[in-house]
Amino acid sequence: MKLTITLITVIILIVSCSRPEGVREPHRQGLTELGKKANHDKAVTYSLITVEIGTPKNQVNVAEEHLYGKFFGDRAEFYIVENPELYVSNAQVNRLTLYFIDGMLCKKKYDLESDISQELMKSYGSFKFKALNDSTRNISKSEKIVLKTNGRARINEHLNRFQMKWDQEEVLIRYLIFKDSAQAEIQLVEELSAYKYLLDQAEANI
């Protein structure tokens, strides 16, 4: 089963850029996109070519009005799209953040409306678990992290602040749940394994 991303609104901007040397294009599996356009009764499924991690910026659909800022001699650019009419599985995306370094999409962060941990486990299988507070750490030592109900795996609901991580070759997928705050936060992050290194290099070379 594949995790599905449904994109309804598309804003197109063509910007010239080039891929930095020494960084290979990552191989991706699992995520697909359903594109729906006005006056089209049928959705067309295709791989995430235009919004894939490692894609040059001139192939990514984003408008300059969403530019948050440029940093490190303009080598790093961050875009924030509020309420992008984008869905990951059945979860609405409240905010999409795109991170470009040297004209390449290196990281995406989805702030989600609802939990998709079950769908992620189905799509990617086993994961690395990290407790992000003391209560979750203590519970994870005394209770099971993953429970099964009617043959379906789900995360123990007593865990309230944690990270799930999958290593997809050159791309890391991290899923973060923060249920211990006044307003719960759910984030899905996709990034190049070398993202932090590339960001440090951009900062060091200004």
C-alpha positions in Angstrom: 0.0 0.0 0.0 1.3 3.4 -0.9 0.9 6.6 1.1 -1.1 9.0 -1.1 -0.6 12.7 -1.5 -3.5 14.6 -3.1 -2.8 18.0 -4.6 -5.7 20.2 -5.7 -4.2 23.7 -6.2 -1.1 24.1 -8.3 0.9 27.4 -8.6 3.6 27.3 -11.2 6.8 29.4 -11.3 9.9 28.6 -13.4 13.2 29.6 -11.8 16.6 28.7 -13.3 19.0 26.7 -11.0 21.4 23.8 -11.1 22.1 20.8 -8.9 25.3 21.0 -6.8 28.1 18.7 -7.8 28.6 15.6 -5.7 25.0 15.1 -4.6 23.2 12.2 -6.3 19.5 12.3 -7.0 17.9 10.1 -4.4 15.8 7.0 -5.2 12.3 7.3 -3.8 9.7 4.8 -3.0 6.3 4.8 -1.3 4.9 8.3 -2.0 2.6 9.0 -4.9 0.5 12.0 -5.8 -3.0 12.3 -7.1 -3.4 15.4 -9.2 -6.9 16.9 -9.7 -7.5 19.7 -12.2 -10.6 21.8 -12.9 -13.0 20.2 -15.3 -11.3 16.8 -15.0 -13.6 14.1 -13.7 -10.8 11.6 -13.4 -7.7 11.9 -11.1 -4.4 10.9 -12.7 -1.8 9.2 -10.5 1.9 9.9 -11.1 5.1 9.7 -9.2 6.3 12.7 -7.2 8.6 14.1 -10.0 8.0 17.8 -9.5 8.0 17.8 -5.7 10.4 15.0 -5.0 13.3 15.5 -2.5 16.4 16.3 -4.6 14.4 18.0 -7.4 15.8 21.2 -8.9 13.8 24.3 -8.0 12.8 25.0 -11.6 10.8 21.8 -11.5 8.9 22.6 -8.3 5.5 24.3 -8.2 6.0 27.3 -5.9 5.3 31.0 -6.2 7.6 33.8 -4.9 4.8 35.1 -2.7 5.4 32.2 -0.4 9.1 33.0 0.0 9.9 33.2 3.8 13.5 34.3 3.3 16.9 33.7 1.8 20.0 33.0 3.9 23.7 32.3 3.7 24.3 34.5 0.6 21.0 33.3 -0.9 22.2 29.7 -1.1 19.4 28.6 1.2 15.8 29.6 0.5 12.7 28.7 2.6 9.1 28.8 1.4 6.0 28.5 3.6 2.6 27.8 2.0 -0.3 28.2 4.4 -3.4 26.0 3.8 -2.1 24.7 0.5 -5.1 22.5 -0.2 -2.8 19.5 0.0 -3.6 16.1 1.7 -1.3 13.4 2.9 -3.3 10.3 2.9 -6.6 11.6 4.4 -4.9 14.3 6.6 -5.2 17.9 5.5 -2.0 19.9 5.4 -2.2 23.1 7.3 1.2 24.4 6.3 3.8 23.2 3.9 7.5 24.4 4.3 10.0 23.8 1.5 13.7 24.1 2.0 16.1 24.7 -0.9 19.9 24.7 -0.8 21.8 25.7 -3.9 18.7 25.5 -6.0 17.7 22.0 -4.9 14.7 20.9 -2.8 16.4 19.3 0.2 13.6 19.2 2.8 9.8 19.3 3.0 7.8 19.7 6.2 4.0 19.1 6.4 2.1 20.4 9.4 -0.9 18.0 9.5 -4.4 18.2 10.8 -4.7 14.6 11.9 -2.7 11.5 12.6 -1.4 9.3 9.8 0.9 7.0 11.8 -1.0 3.9 10.8 -0.7 4.8 7.1 3.0 5.4 7.5 3.6 2.1 9.2 1.7 0.3 6.3 3.8 2.2 3.7 7.3 2.0 5.2 7.2 -0.8 7.8 9.5 -0.9 10.8 10.8 2.4 12.1 13.1 3.9 14.7 11.3 5.3 17.7 12.5 8.2 19.8 10.7 9.5 22.9 10.8 13.3 23.2 9.7 13.7 26.8 10.1 11.9 30.1 6.6 10.6 30.3 6.8 9.0 26.8 10.2 7.6 27.6 8.9 6.0 30.8 5.8 4.6 29.1 7.8 3.2 26.2 9.9 1.2 28.7 6.9 -0.3 30.5 4.3 -0.7 27.7 4.4 -1.7 24.0 5.0 1.1 21.5 3.0 -0.5 18.8 -0.3 -2.2 19.6 -2.5 -4.4 17.3 -6.3 -4.2 17.1 -8.1 -6.6 14.7 -4.8 -7.2 13.0 -4.0 -3.5 12.4 -1.0 -1.9 14.0 -1.3 1.4 15.8 0.8 3.6 18.1 0.1 3.3 21.9 -2.2 6.3 22.6 -0.4 6.9 26.0 2.6 8.1 24.1 2.3 11.9 23.7 5.6 13.3 22.4 7.7 11.2 20.1 9.4 10.7 16.7 9.1 7.9 14.2 11.9 7.7 11.6 12.4 5.7 8.4 15.7 5.7 6.4 14.8 5.5 2.7 18.3 5.2 1.2 19.3 8.9 0.7 16.1 10.3 2.1 15.0 10.4 5.8 11.3 10.4 6.7 10.5 11.7 10.2 7.0 11.8 11.8 6.6 13.8 14.9 3.7 13.9 17.4 3.4 16.6 20.1 0.2 15.8 22.1 1.5 17.2 25.4 0.9 20.9 24.5 -2.4 22.9 24.5 -2.8 22.4 20.8 -1.5 19.1 19.4 1.1 19.3 16.6 1.7 16.6 14.0 4.5 17.0 11.5 5.8 14.9 8.6 9.3 15.7 7.4 11.1 14.4 4.3 14.7 15.5 3.9 18.0 14.4 2.3 20.2 12.4 4.6 22.8 15.1 3.8 20.5 18.0 4.6 22.3 19.2 7.7 25.7 18.8 6.1 24.6 20.9 3.1 23.1 23.6 5.3 26.3 23.7 7.4 28.4 24.0 4.2 26.2 26.9 2.9 26.6 28.7 6.2 30.4 28.1 6.4 31.0 29.3 2.8 29.4 32.8 3.1 
